[in-house]
Amino acid sequence: MPRARAALNRDAGKRKAALADIHAKLDALSNRERQVLECLVAGAANKTIAFDLGISPRTVEIYRANLMTKMAANSLSDLVRMAMMAGILENSSKAGR
């Protein structure tokens, strides 16, 4: 049992460090990048995001590429996973109330 407990503690420590890293990366995003990220996490398409934010679809693509780089995400699903780990969807829906 002590080995299992130690392994669980190590795993919890790794998760905590990963979450802190994600939060640090999120803090470095601009307001507009954060808005685009929230829309992506909510499942919106680029054209929908562009319309909602009053920008061109190409600008959304640029923000999306910047997000991938700043967050060190390998794919859109990786980016969404990180955002959801940090509670982006919950935070944005609470702010909208």
BELRA-V335915 format. One record per pair of residues at least 4 apart in sequence whose C-alpha atoms are under 6 Angstrom apart, sorted by sequence separation. I is the first residue (numbers start at 0). J is the second residue. D is the distance in whole Angstrom. If there is no record, write none. Layout:
i=I j=J d=D
i=I j=J d=D
This chain:
i=28 j=32 d=6
i=39 j=43 d=5
i=49 j=53 d=6
i=59 j=63 d=6
i=66 j=70 d=6
i=67 j=71 d=6
i=76 j=80 d=6
i=83 j=87 d=6
i=38 j=43 d=5
i=49 j=54 d=5
i=67 j=72 d=5
i=72 j=77 d=6
i=82 j=87 d=5
i=49 j=55 d=5
i=72 j=78 d=5
i=49 j=56 d=5
i=46 j=56 d=5
i=45 j=56 d=6
i=32 j=62 d=6
i=40 j=79 d=5
i=24 j=70 d=6
